[in-house]
Amino acid sequence: MAVHTVRSPRRLSGFTPAALGILAVWGLASTSALGQTLTNLGVLSGNHQWSQAVAVSGNGQHVAGNSGLGLFNQMRGFRWSQGSGLTDMGIVPGVNYVALGISNDGSVITGDYQPVGGASTAFRWTSGSGFQLLSSLPGGDGSTATGISSDAQFIAGSSYSGPGSRAVRWNGVGTPQDLGVLPGALNSTANAISGNGTTVVGDSDFAPFVWTQAGGMQPLPTTGGTAFAVNFDGSVVAGADGSSAARWNNGVLQVLPNLPGTSFAEAYAVSGSGLLTGGLSADDDFNFSATIWSDALGAVNLNTYLPTFGIDLTGWNLEVCSAISFDGNTLVGQGTFNGETRGWHATIPTPGAAAVLGIGGLIAAGRRRR
């Protein structure tokens, strides 16, 4: 069973094959070598068929994700932490919900809360207070929250009115701010917010934008694409330009190289410094490979890169890297394990910090690339 969701669904019904992680194993398992690990995150219930890792805390110790029996069947969110495993966010009768963002310390999770047959609503969740549903813009009939600042004071997402949408930023008391649209556009969608809460990125009628309080919504140069992720201070944005993954450094477009044998790539994650980008690559037959990019390494397939650190990937095919910790040491994403789609959490040395990463790892990746 393979289940994929877009990085920031406009509504639950908008899920399509392309991006984030999914599924875990019926228990916890990890492989490690010299501190490097790969961990299956588990599922919440014995009858669940999948789980999903979608966001990681700044220190890499906490993951937000989802688990379910089917795409719209018993879907609910979880928090996974090193040492304690999965924490169920709770069963809400008649409601499917997905987690999409997590704060720096892992205490606050945001996402999309949808009663069966009803409209989706953005939420803020803590273990002590449970679900706080966030207001839509005036006249809106639904919303979703796709990202949260490190200190949990700001949340980014979208508010819907009929078929239209507006990118919004909620403040600490849950008041939504309309971020507008690009000139000539009718709609906008926010996909991520910077760690410091000052910058929101997304797309406006399928054109990528960056929004700041000082400058408002500004277009990013592109031949057609979207912005999916932003680093801590808002200076680096990751996403897609046409069929290639892209990174914008202070607004300057950098098209990222494709893996050999692939024809499509998107970037969904970026480290705090902006030096490391993560996402997926695919060939013409829609075979997905989890990919990271850096100036030192270029494009690297994690299926060949992680084994260079002694990580055992027997049974795995890593398909997408959906989030990266602040320091770049932790990656989370989706893959298949023994034919079943599974979520994963991996720790690696900081790319560029060790010579072996730029030399031995790249040589081995080239030697063993699939």
N, C-alpha and C positions, 0 to 999 in steps of 0.2 A: 504494500500500500504506500503510495507516495502522495503527499499532500503538500502543496505550496501555497503561500499567501503573498500578496504584494506587501511591500515594506510598510506602507501606511494606507490601509484600506479606507476609501471614502465612506463605505458602509460595509457591514459584514457580507452583504450580497455582492460586493465588488471584488471578492477574493478571486484571483486568477493565478495560473502557474507562472512563476517568475522569481520570487525572491525568498523570503525568510526561511528560517529553520523550522524543522518539525520533528517530532517524535523522540521518544526515548525508550529505554529498555525496561523490562519488568522489574528490575532491581538496579542497584548502583554498581558500576564497575569502572575501573580506571586502569590505565597503563602509565608507567612513568619511567623516566631515565634521567638521572642527575637533576631532579627537580622539575623536569618537563612532564606534563601529564595530558592525557585525553580521558575525559569522563563522560559516560552516559548519564543523563539526568533523571531517568526514571519517568513513570507515569503515575497519576494520582490514584487511579483505581485499577483493580485487576482486570476489569473488562475494557479499559481504555486501550485504544489501538495506536494512539500517537501522543506525542508531546512536542513542545516547540520552545526553543530558546530565542528570544527576540531582542533582549537588551541586557547590558552588563553594567554593574556599578563601577565607579571610577577606580577602585582598588582591585577590581576583578573578582571579589569574593562572593558577590551576590548576582543572581541572574533572575530576570523576569521571563516568564514563559507561559505556555498554555498546554492543556491536556484534554483529550476528548475521545469519544467513541467514533465520531465521524465529524465531518467539516461543520455541521450545524447540530450535532447530536452530543449532548452532555459536555459541551465546550466550557472550560473554565480556566482561570489563571492560577499560576503558582509562583512562589518565590523559592529559588534554590540557593543554598548557601554552603560554602565549604565547611565540612564538619557536621552539619545538621541535615543536609539533603533537602528534600522537598517540603515546603509548607503550603498546604492547601489554602487558597484565599476564600474558600467557602462555597457550599452548594446553595444556590438561590433557585428555588422551584420556579420553573417556567421561564428562566433566563439563561441565555448563553452570553458569555463575556470573554473578552480576550485582553490580556496584558500587553502593552506596547512600549512602556517606558519605565525606568527605575531611577531613583535618586542615587546620589553618590554613596550614601551609607546603607542603601538597600532597604530603608524603612518605608519608603513611599513608592507606590506603583500606580501608573496611569494606564488608561486603555478605553475600551469600547464595551458598553453594557447594553444588551439588546434583549428585551422580552420577546418571546416567540410571537411573531406576527406584529410586533411593534417597532417603533423607531429606535435607532441606536442613540445612546447618550454617553457623553464623555464622563469618566469617573476618576476620582482620586481615592486611593485605598491605603490604609495602614492596618496593621494587625490589631491595634487597640480600638480604632474607630470604625473599621469596616469600610463600606462604600460611601463616598460622598459624591452624589451626582452633580455635575457641573452645568451651569445654565447655558443655554444657547443664546445667540444674539436675539434681540427683539424681533419677533415674527418668525423665528426659526422653529423647525420641527424636528431637530435632531442634531447630534454632534458626535465627534470622536476626539480623543486625546492621544496624540502620537508620540509626544516627547515631554521630558521634564528637566528643569535645570538641576544642577548638582545639589543645591541647597533646598530644592523642592518649592521654591518661592514662585516659580513661573512654570506654566504648562502650555505647550503648543498643541494645536490641533485645528479642527475645522468645525464650522457650524453650518447646518444645511437648512435650506428653505425650498421645498419642492425639489426640482432637479438641480438647483444651483447650490453653490457652496462658497464660503468665505473663510480664509485663513484667520485664525484667532490666536490670541495669547491671553490666558487666564492669569490673574495675579493671585497672591497668597490667600485672599478671601474668596476666590472663585468667580470674580467678575470678568467677563470676556471683553477683550478689546478687538475691534474689527481692524484687521491689518490691510484691508483694501484689495485692489486688483491692479495688475499692470495696465498701462494705457491701452485702450481698445479692447480689453478683455472683460468677460462677464463673471468669471469665477476664479477662485483661488483655493488652494489646499496647502496646509502646512504639514510638512513631513518630519521636521526635527527642530530642536532648539539648542543653542549653545549651552555649554556647562555653566557659564556665568549669567545666562538668561537674557542677554542683550540682543541676540541675533536669532532670527527664525528663517528657515529655508523651506522651499517647496516649489510648486508650480502654479502658474496662472494661465489657464487655457493652454496647458501643455508647453509653456515656456518657463524655464527655471527662474526663480527669483531669490533674492536675499533681502530681508527686512531688518532694519534697525530703528530704534526709537528716534535717533537723530535724522536719519536719511529716508525713513519710510521704505516702501517697497521699490526695489531696483531690479531691472532684468540682469541676468547673467548671460554673457555671450555664449551662443550655442547655434548649432545647425538643427536643433530639435532634440529636446530631452527634458530632464527634470533633475532637481536637487533632492537627495535623500538624507544627507547627513551633514553635520557641521562640527568643527572641533570646539575646544573649550572657549576660546576667546572670539570665535566667529570669523577668523581670518582665512580658514580653509574650509571649503565646501566640497562634498563628494556626491557623485550622481552618475548621470549618463548623458552622452552627447551622441545622438543618432544610435548606432548599434555598438558603440564603444563606451567603456567606463571613462569617467572624467573626474578631474579635480580642478577646482578654481582656487588659485592662490591670490588672495586680495583682489578677487574679481577677474584675474587673468586665467583664461581657459588652458588646461593641459589635458589633452586626450591621452589616456593611458593605453599602453600596448596590450594587444591581445595575446593570450597564450597560444603557442603553436597549435594549429589544427582547429582553432575555434573561430567563430564568426560573429559572436555576440557577447557582450559583457556589460554589467552594471555594478556600480559601487554603492554599498549601503552603509558603510561604516568608516569611521576615521578616528585615529587616536587623538589624545588631547593636544599634542603638538602639531598634528596634521601631517606628520611625516610618514605615517603608515595608513594605508587605505585597504578596506576589505570588501568583498562582494562575491560575484560569481562570474564564470565564463561558460559558454555553451557552444557545442558544435551544431552543424546543420540538422542533426538527428535529435537535438534537445537533450544531449547528455551533459549534465551540469558538473562543474568542478569548482570547489571553493577556491578562491583566489585572493592573494594579497599583493599589493603594489607598494614599492618604495623606490626612491631615486637610486639607492644602492643596488637593489635586487631586480628592478624592473617588475615584470609580472611573474608570479610564482604560484604554482599549483600546490595547494596544501597536501594533497595526496602523495606527492613525492618529496615535499619539503619537510614535513613533520618527522618522517622516518629517519632523516639525517640526524635527529637528536635522540634516536633510539626509541621513539614512540612507536608502539606496535599498532598498525592499522589493519591487522588481519580481520577480514569481514566487513571493513568499512569502505564506503565511497563518500567522501566529504563533498557536499554539493554547493554549499553557500556559507560564507562568513557574514553574519548579520550584525555583529557588534564587536567593538574593540574597547578594552579598558583605557583609562587615561594614559598609562605609561606604555601601552602597546604590548605588554607581556601576556595579556589574556585575550583570547578570541572565543566567540561563541557562534554557533550556527547550526546548520542542518546537514544531514547526510543519510545514507542508508547503511544499516548494520545487519548483515546476513539477510539482505533483501527487504528489511523493514525500515521505514523512515524513522530516524532517530535524531534527537537533539544532542549537542555535544558542547563541552567546555574544555578548552585547551590552554595550557600555559606554555610559553616559549621564552627564550631569551629576548631581550629587547632588540629588534632588528637594527643593525648598525652598531650595537654596543660591543659586539664581539667579532673579531676578525673572521672566525669560522662561519659566522652567519653570512658574510658577504662573499666568502671564498669557497669553503667546503660545502656549505649548504647549496650554493648556486651550482657548483659543479655536479653535486649529486642529483639535484633537481633536473638538470639538463640531461644527465645520464639515464634517469629513470622516468622521465616524463611520459605520461600515457597519451 
